Amino acid sequence: MTRTMEPLAKKIFKGVLVAELVGLFGAYFLFNKMNTSQDFRQTMNKKFPFILEVYYRSIEQSGMYGIREQDQEKWFNSKN
């Protein structure tokens, strides 16, 4: 019985590992895109504001302040 479970366990482990790697690279891509593009942050603000809030909090936690204010100022001025 244990011999038949080993290949299944290996497949499950590989699947979980691949899923975690895809998630890790996806999170990195999303953070990098938000970190380099103010227009992308505006799109995120419209569609997924909770994700943008996590981005703002993480960069403020690292000691970088003023990004949120710059974004809000630009978005407010572009409406007028």
C-alpha distances in whole Angstrom, upper triangle without the diagonal:
4,6,6,7,9,11,12,13,15,17,17,19,21,22,23,25,27,28,29,31,32,33,35,37,38,39,41,43,44,45,47,48,50,51,53,54,56,56,53,53,55,53,50,53,53,50,48,50,47,46,49,50,46,48,51,50,48,51,53,51,51,55,56,58,60,58,58,61,62,60,61,65,64,63,66,68,67,67,71
4,5,5,6,10,10,10,12,15,15,16,18,20,21,22,24,25,26,28,30,31,32,34,36,37,38,40,41,43,44,46,47,49,51,52,54,54,51,51,53,51,48,51,52,48,46,48,45,44,47,47,44,46,49,47,45,48,50,48,48,52,53,55,58,55,55,59,60,57,59,63,62,61,64,66,65,65,69
4,5,5,8,9,10,11,14,15,16,18,19,21,22,24,25,26,28,30,31,32,34,35,37,38,40,41,43,44,46,47,48,50,52,54,54,50,51,53,51,49,51,52,49,46,49,46,44,48,48,45,46,50,48,46,49,51,49,49,53,53,56,58,56,56,60,60,58,60,63,62,61,64,66,65,65,69
4,6,6,7,9,11,12,13,15,16,18,19,21,22,24,25,27,28,30,31,33,34,36,37,39,40,42,43,44,46,47,49,50,53,52,49,49,52,49,47,49,50,46,44,47,44,43,46,47,44,45,48,47,45,48,51,48,48,52,53,55,57,55,55,58,59,56,58,62,61,59,62,65,63,63,67
4,6,5,6,9,10,10,12,14,15,16,18,20,21,22,24,26,27,28,30,31,33,35,36,37,39,40,42,43,45,46,48,50,50,46,46,49,47,44,46,47,44,41,44,41,39,43,44,40,42,45,44,42,45,47,45,45,49,50,52,54,52,51,55,56,53,55,59,58,56,59,62,60,61,64
4,5,5,6,9,10,10,12,14,15,16,18,20,21,22,24,26,27,29,30,31,33,34,36,37,39,40,42,43,45,46,49,49,45,45,48,46,43,46,47,44,41,44,41,39,42,43,40,41,44,43,41,43,46,44,43,47,48,51,53,50,50,54,55,52,54,58,57,56,59,61,59,60,64
4,5,5,6,9,10,11,12,14,15,16,18,20,21,22,24,26,27,28,30,32,33,34,36,37,39,41,42,43,45,47,47,43,44,47,44,42,45,45,42,40,43,40,38,41,42,39,40,44,43,40,43,46,44,43,47,48,50,52,49,50,53,53,51,53,56,55,54,57,60,58,59,62
4,5,5,6,9,10,11,12,14,15,16,18,20,21,23,24,26,27,29,30,32,33,35,36,37,39,40,42,43,45,45,41,42,45,42,39,42,43,39,37,40,38,36,39,40,37,38,42,41,39,41,44,42,42,46,46,49,50,48,48,51,52,49,51,54,54,52,55,57,56,56,60
4,5,5,6,9,10,11,12,14,15,16,18,20,21,22,24,26,27,29,30,31,33,34,36,37,39,41,42,44,44,40,41,43,41,38,41,42,39,36,39,36,34,37,38,35,36,39,38,36,39,41,39,39,43,44,46,48,46,46,49,50,48,49,53,52,51,54,56,55,55,59
4,5,5,6,9,10,10,12,14,15,16,18,20,21,22,24,26,27,28,30,31,33,34,36,37,39,40,43,43,39,40,42,40,38,41,42,38,36,38,36,34,37,38,35,35,39,38,35,38,41,39,38,42,43,45,47,45,45,49,49,47,49,52,51,50,53,55,54,55,58
4,5,5,6,9,10,11,12,14,15,16,18,20,21,22,24,26,27,28,30,31,33,34,36,37,39,41,41,37,38,40,38,36,39,39,36,34,37,34,32,35,36,33,34,38,37,35,37,40,38,38,42,42,45,46,44,44,47,47,45,47,50,49,48,51,53,52,52,56
4,5,5,6,9,10,11,12,14,15,16,18,20,21,22,24,26,27,29,30,31,33,34,36,37,39,39,36,36,39,36,34,36,37,34,32,34,32,30,33,34,31,32,35,35,32,35,38,36,36,40,40,42,44,42,41,45,46,43,45,48,47,46,49,51,50,50,54
4,5,5,6,9,10,11,12,14,15,16,18,20,21,23,24,26,27,28,30,32,33,35,36,38,39,35,35,38,36,33,36,37,34,31,34,31,29,32,33,30,30,34,33,30,33,36,34,34,37,38,40,42,40,40,44,44,42,44,47,46,45,48,51,49,50,54
4,5,5,6,9,10,10,12,14,15,16,18,20,21,22,24,26,27,28,30,31,33,34,37,37,33,34,37,35,32,35,36,33,31,33,31,28,31,33,29,30,34,33,30,33,36,34,33,37,37,40,42,39,39,43,43,41,43,46,45,44,47,50,48,49,53
4,5,5,6,9,10,11,12,14,15,16,18,20,21,22,24,26,27,28,30,32,33,35,35,31,32,34,32,30,33,33,30,28,31,29,26,29,31,28,28,32,32,29,32,35,33,33,37,37,39,40,38,38,41,41,39,41,44,43,42,45,47,46,46,50
4,5,5,6,9,10,11,12,14,15,16,18,20,21,22,24,26,27,28,30,31,34,34,30,30,33,31,28,31,32,29,26,29,26,24,27,28,25,26,29,29,26,29,32,30,30,34,34,36,38,35,35,39,39,37,39,42,42,40,43,46,44,45,49
4,5,5,6,9,10,11,12,14,15,17,18,20,21,22,24,26,27,29,30,33,33,29,30,33,31,28,31,32,29,27,29,27,24,27,28,25,25,29,28,25,28,31,29,28,32,33,35,37,34,35,38,38,36,39,42,41,40,43,45,44,45,48
4,5,5,6,9,10,11,12,14,15,16,18,20,21,22,24,25,27,28,31,31,27,28,31,29,26,29,31,27,25,28,26,23,26,28,25,25,28,28,26,28,31,29,29,33,32,35,36,33,34,38,37,35,37,41,39,38,42,44,42,43,47
4,5,5,6,9,10,10,12,14,15,16,18,20,21,22,24,26,27,29,29,25,26,28,26,24,27,28,24,22,25,23,20,23,25,22,22,26,26,23,26,29,28,28,31,31,33,34,32,32,35,35,33,35,38,37,36,39,41,40,41,44
4,5,5,6,9,10,10,12,14,15,16,18,20,21,22,24,26,28,28,25,25,28,26,23,26,27,24,22,24,22,19,22,23,20,20,24,23,21,23,26,25,24,28,28,30,32,29,30,33,34,31,34,37,36,35,38,40,39,40,44
4,5,5,6,8,10,11,12,14,15,16,18,20,21,22,24,27,27,24,24,27,26,23,26,28,25,23,25,23,20,22,24,21,20,24,24,21,23,26,25,24,28,27,30,32,29,29,33,33,31,33,36,35,34,38,40,38,40,43
4,5,5,6,9,10,10,12,14,15,16,18,20,21,22,25,25,21,22,25,23,20,24,25,22,20,23,21,18,20,22,20,19,23,23,21,23,26,25,25,28,27,30,31,28,28,32,32,29,32,35,33,32,36,38,36,37,41
4,6,5,6,9,10,10,12,14,15,16,18,20,21,23,23,20,20,23,21,18,21,23,20,17,20,18,15,17,19,16,16,20,20,18,20,23,22,22,25,25,27,28,25,25,29,29,27,29,32,31,30,33,35,34,35,39
4,5,5,6,9,10,11,12,14,15,16,18,20,22,23,20,20,23,22,19,22,24,21,19,21,19,15,17,19,16,15,19,19,16,18,21,20,19,23,23,25,27,24,24,28,28,26,29,32,31,30,33,35,34,35,39
4,5,5,6,9,10,10,12,14,15,16,18,21,21,18,19,22,20,18,21,23,21,19,21,20,16,18,20,17,16,19,20,17,18,22,22,20,24,23,25,27,24,24,28,27,25,28,31,30,29,32,34,33,34,38
4,5,5,6,9,10,11,12,14,15,16,19,19,15,16,19,17,15,18,20,17,15,18,17,13,15,17,15,14,18,19,17,18,21,21,21,24,23,25,25,22,23,26,26,23,26,29,27,26,30,32,30,31,35
4,5,5,6,8,10,11,12,14,15,17,18,15,15,18,17,14,17,19,17,14,16,14,11,12,14,12,11,15,15,13,14,18,17,17,20,19,21,22,19,20,23,23,21,24,27,26,25,28,30,29,30,34
4,5,5,6,8,10,10,12,14,17,18,15,15,18,18,15,18,21,19,17,18,17,13,14,16,13,11,15,16,13,14,17,17,16,19,18,20,22,19,20,23,23,21,24,26,25,25,28,30,29,31,34
4,6,5,6,9,10,11,12,15,15,12,13,17,15,14,17,19,17,16,17,17,13,14,17,15,12,16,18,15,15,19,20,18,21,19,22,22,19,20,23,22,20,23,25,24,23,27,28,27,29,32
4,5,5,6,8,10,11,13,13,10,10,13,12,10,13,15,14,12,14,13,10,10,13,12,10,13,15,13,14,17,18,17,20,18,20,20,16,17,20,20,17,20,23,21,20,24,26,24,26,29
4,5,5,6,9,10,12,14,11,10,14,14,11,14,17,16,13,14,13,10,9,12,10,7,10,12,10,10,14,14,14,16,14,16,17,14,15,18,18,16,19,21,20,20,23,25,24,26,29
4,5,5,6,9,11,13,10,11,15,15,13,16,18,18,16,17,17,13,12,15,13,10,13,15,13,12,15,17,15,17,15,17,18,14,16,19,18,16,20,22,20,20,24,25,24,26,29
4,5,5,6,9,10,7,8,12,11,10,13,16,15,14,15,16,13,11,15,14,11,13,16,15,14,17,19,18,19,17,18,18,14,15,18,17,15,18,20,18,18,22,23,21,23,26
4,6,5,7,9,6,5,9,10,8,11,13,13,12,12,13,10,8,11,11,8,10,13,12,11,14,16,15,17,14,15,15,11,12,15,14,11,14,17,15,15,19,20,19,21,24
4,6,8,10,9,8,12,13,12,14,17,17,16,15,16,13,10,13,12,8,10,13,11,9,12,14,13,14,11,13,13,9,11,14,13,12,15,17,16,16,20,21,20,22,25
4,7,9,8,9,12,13,13,15,18,18,17,17,19,16,13,16,16,12,13,16,15,13,16,18,16,17,14,15,15,11,13,16,13,12,16,17,15,16,20,20,19,22,24
4,5,5,6,9,10,11,12,15,15,15,16,17,15,12,15,16,13,13,17,16,14,17,20,19,19,16,16,15,11,13,15,12,10,14,15,13,13,17,17,16,19,21
4,5,5,6,9,10,10,13,14,15,14,16,14,11,14,15,12,12,16,16,14,16,19,19,19,15,15,13,9,10,12,9,7,10,12,9,10,13,14,13,15,18
4,5,5,6,9,10,11,13,14,14,17,15,12,15,17,14,15,19,19,17,19,22,22,22,19,19,16,13,13,14,12,9,12,13,10,9,13,14,12,14,17
4,5,5,6,8,10,11,11,12,14,12,10,14,15,12,13,17,17,16,19,21,21,22,19,19,17,13,13,16,14,11,13,15,13,12,16,17,15,17,20
4,5,5,6,9,10,10,9,12,10,7,10,12,9,10,14,14,13,15,18,18,19,16,16,14,10,10,12,11,8,10,13,12,10,14,16,14,16,19
4,5,5,6,9,10,9,12,12,9,12,14,12,12,16,17,16,18,21,21,22,19,18,15,12,11,13,12,8,9,12,10,8,11,13,11,12,16
4,5,5,6,8,9,12,11,10,13,15,13,14,18,19,18,20,23,23,24,21,21,19,15,14,16,15,12,13,15,13,11,14,16,14,14,18
4,5,5,5,6,9,7,6,10,11,10,12,15,15,16,18,20,21,22,19,19,18,14,13,16,15,12,13,16,15,13,16,18,17,17,21
4,6,6,4,8,8,6,9,11,11,11,14,16,16,17,20,21,22,19,18,16,13,11,13,14,10,10,14,13,10,13,16,15,15,18
4,6,6,10,11,10,12,15,14,15,18,19,20,21,23,25,25,23,22,20,17,14,16,17,13,12,16,15,11,14,16,15,14,18
4,6,9,9,10,12,14,14,16,18,19,20,22,24,25,26,24,23,22,19,17,19,19,16,16,19,18,15,17,20,18,18,21
4,6,6,7,9,10,11,13,15,16,17,19,20,22,24,22,21,20,17,15,18,19,15,16,19,19,16,18,21,20,20,23
4,5,5,6,9,10,10,12,14,16,16,18,20,21,19,18,18,15,12,15,16,13,13,17,17,14,16,19,19,18,22
4,5,5,6,9,10,11,12,15,15,16,19,20,19,18,18,16,13,17,18,15,15,19,20,18,19,23,22,22,25
4,5,5,6,9,10,11,13,14,15,17,19,18,18,18,15,13,17,18,15,16,20,19,18,20,23,22,23,26
4,5,5,6,9,10,11,12,14,16,17,15,15,14,11,10,13,14,11,12,16,16,14,17,20,19,20,23
4,5,5,6,9,10,10,12,14,15,14,13,14,12,9,13,14,12,13,16,17,16,18,21,21,21,24
4,6,5,6,9,10,10,12,14,14,14,15,13,12,15,17,15,16,19,20,19,21,24,24,25,28
4,6,5,6,9,10,11,13,11,12,13,10,10,13,14,13,14,18,18,17,20,22,22,23,26
4,5,5,6,8,10,11,9,9,10,8,7,10,12,11,12,15,16,16,18,20,21,22,24
4,6,5,6,9,10,10,10,11,10,9,13,15,14,15,18,19,19,21,23,24,25,28
4,5,5,6,9,9,10,13,11,12,15,16,16,17,20,21,21,23,25,26,27,30
4,5,5,7,6,7,10,9,10,13,14,14,16,18,19,19,22,24,24,26,28
4,5,5,5,5,8,9,9,12,13,14,15,17,19,20,21,23,24,26,28
4,5,7,9,12,12,13,15,17,18,19,21,23,23,25,27,28,30,32
4,6,9,12,12,14,16,17,18,20,22,23,24,26,28,29,30,33
4,6,10,11,13,14,16,17,19,20,22,23,25,26,27,29,31
4,7,8,10,12,12,14,16,17,18,20,22,23,24,26,28
4,6,8,8,10,12,13,14,16,18,19,20,22,24,25
4,6,5,6,9,10,10,12,14,15,16,18,20,22
4,5,5,6,9,10,11,12,14,15,16,19,20
4,6,5,6,9,10,11,12,14,15,17,19
4,5,5,6,9,10,10,12,14,16,17
4,6,5,6,9,10,11,12,14,16
4,5,5,6,8,10,11,13,15
4,6,5,6,8,10,11,13
4,6,5,6,9,10,11
4,5,5,6,9,10
4,6,5,6,9
4,6,5,7
4,5,5
4,5
4
